[in-house]
Amino acid sequence: MEKQQQFHIWYFVAAFVALMTFQNWFSTASVTQRIPYSTFLEHLESDRIATVTVESERIQGRYRDPIDGNTHFVTNIVPNDLTARLEDSTAEFDGTVENTALGTILSWVVPVLLIFALWMFVFRRVIEKQNFGGMMNVGKSKAKVYVEKDTGVTFDDVAGVDEAKSELKEIVDFLQEPEKFGRLGARIPKGILLTGPPGTGKTLFARAVAGEAGVPFFSISGSEFVEMFVGVGAARVRDLFEQARKAAPCIIFIDELDALGKRRSIGGFGGGTDEKEQTLNQLLAELDGFDPREGIVLLAATNRPEILDPALMRAGRFDRQVVVDRPDKLGRAAILRVHLRKVQVEPDLDVDAIAGLTPGFTGAELANLVNEAAIHATRRGADRVAMEDVTSALERVVAGMERKGRLLNARERETVAWHEMGHALAAATLPGADPVHKVSIIPRTIGALGYTMTRPTEDRFLITRSELENRMVMLLAGRAAEQIAMGEVSTGAADDLVRATDIARQIVTRFGMHETLGQAVLEQDRGGFLGEDRVSFSPRDHSEATAREVDLAVRGLLETAFDRAIALLTERHDDLEAGAKLLMERETITPDDFPPLRPAAPATDEAGKARDAPPAKTSKGRAH
């Protein structure tokens, strides 16, 4: 941005130099030859001068014939009998009064005005491009107005969340045919709040509504309302709704509403400021003041609805909440088809298989996956995107880039191979586990020294205690394999221990699945909206004795899971050793390369897994 400003300043300097050069040329061009007064008298007596104009301080005129290539002359006046000499000559002569003050002023004022006009033109262009605001425009709304041809988004570009799409289609029907919608006395909701995790397409939904309805689309972020000047936010809210009333029917979209509508607190406790509260109060007043029959629809989006002010969420303001959740397998397949339309793909590319490999992915993450796959296909010189490109892109997104330059010594490489093969054999043996897709010991940029990728067969939303315990066994099987092969454990299982401990603590404190502690919830869910992990400081509501029992129960579950992993891998020791040697030889293997990784029998348990299953990756070793 500083380079761009310097670029415009050099424009100003160049224009100034050009104007000065023009002024100098113009002033010199008007005086073609300056001659002494004596020479003027000689030319006058020899009848070489055609016309003479006498000014207060100088004489200028024109030759009859050019002298030394000059047709005009100028000289200073020396008081004498000039009139008599002129009368004796044949030249025409006259007198004039020179307005030197006006000429001087114009010679300086005109260039300055031209420079100022040029500077204002350049300065305005800079202001428009960089969106700076002057002191007189601090209360103006910064909303960007989109119309149908500018949004370029319709419901055909939105997939994966059919329930949210059907609710928003009602908004389009109202904007297109308001009289039909109100036939039975119903009114459109004043405000519609789109909630969901980041990347699920909330902003895309809002633009699709505007594109379908063909109405102006006012888009602004909640953070743009608040400035350093007190009262500016409230003024911008008023200005935004005033613009919307003039353009009705239209859509107002406020992105990141939590930046503007955060819960108010007494005395500003919790980080609130008077400026933010004034802005929120003005928004509440505007929501109460406009009639939805005018054709104004207010859409807002946030991924943190739990921190919004209750006054903003009451009926009559944001009447309807539309959850834009992470898509299921069918939704992911539909989203992938939308993005794959924009790239060249192989005809036999299995979209359903890709959707099965990406549980928990949002629409933005799927779009990034398709783009990374296209980049990988371009890098290898292919004409179309194939499944191997998608797999490589998925590994890059989930585990990071390969770091083949990180060389492990023989002992570390062997440890990682036994570790990952322990995870893979546990996943292939335990009932209800997802089948293994790939095992690798190539280090990755996120710190993983190896990983085991599984391929879920279906989306699941419930989980039993036996499945939770099996998942703990899978996580601890890597450390168990190290214990069996090396006789000691390493720090490579640090991430596995964190995840296994978390599962054990949830069994005891949240799910009421422990025999001793019974059907009690001892800890509240510390997650944010839709399972997002957030830091929570909720006080403990049980005694020290109960806390000790919780710790003992968690420790017992972990020890039992580790013992089961040891027993499982000891029973399959031959497969474990053969797989580790093959993995050290090839670095990456699949069930086709090593058949013992294929599950012995299909899972018969129909209960399923938790709603937020980890995407594709079951284990990773880290460098410590």
N, C-alpha and C positions, 0 to 999 in steps of 0.2 A: 504494500500500500504506500510506503514511503517512497519507493522508486517511482510509482505512478505520479505522486505529487511533485517530485523533482522533475519528472518529464514535462508536466504542465508548466512549471516555473521556467524551464528552458524555452518553451513556446513564448512566454512573456518576454524574456530577454531578447530572443530573435526578432520579435515584432518591434520592440523598442529600438533596436539597432537599425532595422529597416526603415522605420519612420524618420529617425535622425538622418540617415543617409539620403532619403528622399528630400527632406527639407533643405539639406546642404546643397544638393544638386539643383533644386528648384531656384534657390536664391542665387546660385552662381550662374545658372543658365539664363536668367533674366538680364544679366550684365555680361555682354559678350566681350567687351574690351574696355579696360580702364586706361585713359590717356591723360597726360599732363595738360594743364590749362593752356600752356604755350603751344602745344601741338594742336589743340583745338582751334586756337586763333589762326595758326598757319593753314589748317584745313579750311577754315571759314573764308580766309582771304583768297585761297586758291579755288574756291567754289566747288569743294568736294562734298559738302554737307547738303543734304536735301531737306531735312526737318530738324528743328530744335525745340526742346521743351525745357523751360527754365523752372526749377523748383527752388525752394527756400535755401537749400544748402548745396545743390548739385545741378548739373546740366546733363541731359541725356538726349540722344537723337539718333538719326539714321543717315548713313552715307548714301551718296548718289550711286556710287559703284563700290563694291566690296574692297576693303583695304586689308591686305594680309589675311583674307578669308573671313573677315568680320564685317557684318552689315550694320551693327549698332555700336554706339560708344556711350561712355559716361565719364564725367570729369567733375571736379570740385569747382565751385564758383570763387573767383578772386575779384572783389569789387573794383571796377574801372569803368571805362566808357563802353561797356558791352553793347548798349542799345544803339549807339552810333555805328559801331561796327556791323551789327545785324542789319541796320537800315541800308548800309552800303552794300551788303551782300544780296544774293538772290534767294537765300534760304528762307523758308517759312518758319516763323518763330511765334511762341506763345508762352504764357506763364501759368503755373498751377500751384495750388496749395497742397502740400503733402501732409496727410494725417499719419504721422509716424507712430503716434500712441496706439491707434487702432491696429495698424499693421503689426506692431510689435506684440500686442496682446493676442491677435489672431495667430501669429506665427508660433506662439507657445501654447495657447489654449486648445487649438484644434488638434494638435498631436496628442496632448494629454487626454482630451475627450476620446479620441480614437483608441488610445491605449487602455483607458478605463473600460470602454465598451467591450474591447477584446478580452480583457481580464475578467469582466463579469460573465461573459459568455463561457469562457473556460471554467470559471469557478462554479457556475451553475451546473455544468456537466459533471464536475467532480462531486458536487453535493448530491446530484441525482444518483450517480453510480454507487457512492459510498454510503448513501442513506443517512447523511448527517442532518441534524436538525438545528435550525437557528433558534435564537431566544424567543422570536415571535411565533414559532411553530411548535413549541414544546407540547402544546395541548392537542396537536393534530394526531389523528390516528395513523399508525404505520401499516394499516391493513393493506395487504396486496389483493387487488380485485381480479378475480378470474371469472371468465365467462365460459360458455360451453366449448368454444373452439380452443380455449387456453388450457382447460383441465385435461382434455384428451383421455379421460378415464370414464368407463362405464361399468356396469355390473358384470359384463363379460370378462373384465380384467380382474375381478375379485372372485376368489374361489376358496373353498375349504371351510367356510362358516355359513352354511345355508340358513341357519336360524336367525343370525344377525341380519343377513341380507333380506330375508322376508319382512322383518320389522322395519327396515329402512325403506323398503319399497312403498310402504304406506305414506312416507313423507313425499316421495316422488308423485304419487297419485294425488295427494292434496295440493301440491304446488301446480300440477298440471290441470286438475279439475276440482277446485275447492268446493264448488256447489254440489257436486256428486258426493263428495266425502261427507259434507254436512247435511245430507238428506234426512237423516234420523236425529239430527240435533247434536251429533258428536263434534268435538273440536280436536284439532291437532294438538299434541303436547307442546307446551311452550319451549321446553328444553329437553334435549336428548343427550345423555351422557354415555359415551363409549368408553368402556373400561376393559382392561386386559393387560397382559404382560407386554413388555416392549417388543416391537417387531411383528405383532400379529396383524397389522394392517388397519389400524384405527383411522389414521389420516387418509389412507387410500379409500376407505369406505366413505368418508365425508366428501372427498373429491368425486367419487363415483356418483353420489347422490346429486351433486351439482351438475355433473355431466349428463346424467339421465334426465333431470328436470329441465336443463337448458336455462338456468337462471344465474344471475351474478353470484359469485362465491367470494365472500370476504374471509380471508384467512389471516390469523394473527396468533402469535404465541403469548401465553400468559405472562411471560417475563418481560415482554415489550411494553406492558402497561406501566410498570414501575420504573421511575427515574430518580435522579438525585434531588429534583425539585419537588417540594411538597405540593400536592394537589394536581400534579400532572397526570397521574394515573386515572383519577376520577374524571378529569377533563377528556382524556382519550376515550374512556368508556362512553361518555356522552356523545363525543364526536363520531365514534364508530356506529352507534345506534342511529344517530341522525343521518349518516350516510346510508345506512341500510333502509331507513324509512323512505328515503328519496328513490332508492333503487328497487323497492318491493315490487313483486315477490323476489326474495333472495334468501341466501343461506349465510349465516354468520358461523364461522368455525373458530373456536378458541382451542388451540393445542396446548398441552401441558397445563391444564387448568389448575393443578395443585400449586403452581407457582403464584397464582393469583388468589385462589380460594382456600388457602390453608386455614385450618381451624383457628379462630380467634381465642385469645386467652386473656385473663384478667391481669392488668398491669404490664402487659407486654411480656409476661413470663413465657419462656419457650421460644424466644427469638422473634416474636411478632413486632411490627413497627406501626406507627400511626399512619404512615403513608400507605402501607399495604392494606390496613383496615379501612381507610377511606376509599380506596379503590374497590375493595370488596363490597362495602356498603353501597357505593354507586352502582355496581353491577346488580346487586339485589334490588335496588330501586328501579333500575331499567327493566329487569325481568318482571317486576310487578306492573310496570307502566305500559308495556306494549301489548297490543291485542294480536293474538295469533291469526285472527281473521284478516289482518293486513297482508299476510303472506310472508312473514318473516319467521324463519325457522332457525333456532339456535342449537348448534351442535358443539359439543366439547369432548375432549379426550383426555384421559389420564390413566396412568398405571398405578396410582396410589389413591384409590377412592377412600381408604380408611382415614386419611388425614384431612379430608375436605370438611368445611364448616357445615354443621347440621342445618343452618338456615338456608344454605345453598342447595341442599339435597331434599328439602321438604316438597310435598306436592304443591303444584302451582308454579314452581320454578323449573327444576329439572324433574319433570314428571316421569320420565322413563329412563331406565338404565339398560343398555344393551351390552352384554358381555361378549367380547371378541376374544375367545379363548384359543389356546394352542390347538391346532387341527388334529383330528384322529388320522388313522391310516388312509381312509378314503379321502379325507380332506387334503392330506399331504399329496396324494396322487393327483387330485384335481389342481392343486397349486403348481405342482411340478409340470403338468401339461400346459398351463398358462405360460410359464417361463420357458419351457422347451420349445414353444412355438417360435421364439425369437432366435434360436440357434439351429444349426444343421446337425441332426442326430442320425444315428444308424436306425434303419427301419425296425430292427428287432430289439431295440432298447426296451428293457422291461421296467416300466415306470412303477408298477406295483412293487417290484423288488426294491427299488430305490426308496419308496415310501416305507417299506418294512425296515430298512436300515437306518431310518432317521426318526425314531420315536422322540417326542418332546421338541422337535424342531419347529420354529415359528416360520411364518411366511417370508420374513426378511432373511432368515438363515437358509431357507430353501433357495431363494433367489441367489444368494451368495454362493451356495453349493453349485448351482447350474453355471454360474459365471466362472467359478474356479475350474469346473470340468471343461468348459470351453477353452479356457486359457491353457489347461494341460494338453488338450487335443491339439491346439495350435502349436504348442511348444514341441510336440513330438512329430509335427508335420503331417498330421492326419487331415483328411477331408471332412470327416464327420466325428461327432462326439460318440464314443462307445462306452460300454459299461466299465471298462478298465479306467477310463478317465474319471467317471463318477466315483469309483472306489478310491482312486488316488486323491480326488478332491475331498472326499469325506474324511480320509485319514489326515489330510492337511488341516481341515477345519477342526476335527475332534482332537487330534494328538499333536498337531503342529507339523512343521517341515522336518524332513529327515536331516540329521546332522551326521553325515558319513565322515566328516572330518574329526568328530570326537572318537578317538581311539580308546577302547577299553583294553585293559590288560587281560591276559588269558584267564586269570582267576575270576575277575569281575564278569567277563563275558560268559563264562560257564555258570556262574551264579544266576545271572539274568535268564539264561536259557532254562535252567531247572525251575526257576521261579515262574516264568510264564507258562511252561508246560504243566506245572502244577495247577494253575488256574484253568487251563484249557481242558485237562483231563477231569477235573472236578465238574466243570460245566457240562462235559459230555456224559458224565456218570450219574449226576444227581437228577431225580425226577422233577419235571416241570421247568427245567432250566432251558434258556434259549440256546439253540445250536451254535457252535463255534463257526465263525466266518473266516477269520485269519488270525495268525499268531506271528509276532515279529519281535526281534531283538535289536532292531535298528534304533539308535537314540533319536529323540525328537526334541524340537526347540523348546517345548514347555517344560522340559526337565525329565521327561519320561525316558527311561533306559530301554523300555520294551512295553508292549501292550498286547492284550488279547481282545479281539473284536468279536462280539456275538451278533446274531441276526434274529431279532424277535419274529415270531411267526404271526403274532396278532397283538392288537392293543388290549391291555387288561387294566382293570380299574379296582380290583379287590385283591387282597393278599392274605393268606392264612399264616398261622404261626410256623407251621412246618416249612413253608416257602421262605419266610424270613430267616429261619435257622439255616436252610440250605444256602441262602444267599451269603450268610456269614461264613459258612464252610467254604464257599467259592472264594471269598475275599481272603480268607486265611490259608487257603491251599498253597498260595505262592510261598509264604513263610514256612509252611509245613514241608514243602519240597526242598527248600534250602536246608532245613534241619535234617532231613533224611539223607541228602546227598553230601552236604558239607560238614555235618555234625555241629553246626552253629548257624545262627541267623544273622542277617545284615540289616542295614537301614533302608533297604529297598522297599520294604513293606509299610513304610510310614503312612502313605495315603490309604492303603488297605485297612490299616488299624483304625484310622479316623472314621472311615465309613462303617466298619464292622461295629465299632463302639457306639456309633450313633444309632445303628439299627437295634443293638441290644438295649440301649437306654430307652428308645421309643417303645420297645416291647414291654418294658417294666413300667414306665411312667405315663405313657400316653394311650396305649392300646389295651391296658388291663389284661395282659396275657400271662402274667406270672402267678404261680400257684400260691406263693406266700403272701404277696402284697395284694392280691385279689383284684376286684373290678373297680379300682380307683384310678382316677386321673391325677397324677401327682405333679405334672408340669403342663402348662398351657403350650399350645402350638406357638413356637417362636417365629414361624414363617410369616412372610408378608402376603400380599394378594396373590392368589392362585399359586401358592407354593414358592414364591420368591423368598430366598433366604435374606433375612434382615436381622440386625443386631437388636436384641430385646433385653431390657433390664427389669423384667417382672420379678417381684419378690417371691421367695420360696414360701409356700403355704403348708409345709409339713415340718414335723419335729426333727431334731438331730438324730434321734433313734431311727426314725423312718428313713432319713437320708443315708444312714449307715447301712440299713437293709437294702436300699436301692443300690448302693455301691457294691455290696456283696452279691446281689442278684446279677448285676451287669457283669461282674467279674466271673461269676459262675457260668453264664451263658457264653462268654468268650472262651473260657477254658474248655467247655464242652464242644464248642464248634471246632477249636483247634485240634482236640483229640480225635474228633470225627474225621478231620482232614488228614491227620497222620495215618489213621487206620485205612482210609480210602486209598491213599497214594501208596501205602505199603502193600496193599493187596494188588495194586496195578503197577508194581515197581518196574517190571520189565517194559511195559508201555512207556512209563515215565522216563526211563533211561534211554530207550530207543528214540523217543520224541525229542529229548534234550539234545542228543547227538545230531539228529537230523536238523534241528533248529540251528545249532552252531555251524553246521555245514552250509545251509541255504539261507539263513538269517530270517527268511519269511516262508511260512508254510500254510497250507489250507487243508481241510479234511480230505481233499482229493489226493494230496501228497502223503498224508498220514491217516489212513482209515480209522485207527482207534479213536480219533477225535469225533467221529460220527456217533450220535446217540444210539444206544443199544435198542431202545424202544421208544415210541412216541409217548409224550406226556399224556397221562389220563386225568390229571387234576384239572377241573374246570374253573377253579376259583380265580386264578389269575394273579397278576401283580399289581403293585400300587400305581396310582395314576401318573406319577412323575418318575417313570423308569428312566435310568441313566441312558443317554443316547449312545448306543452302539458300543461303548467302551466299558469293559468290566474290570480291568485292572491296569495298573501301570506302576512300574518301579521308578523311583526318583533318585537323583543324585543328591547326596547330602554332604 
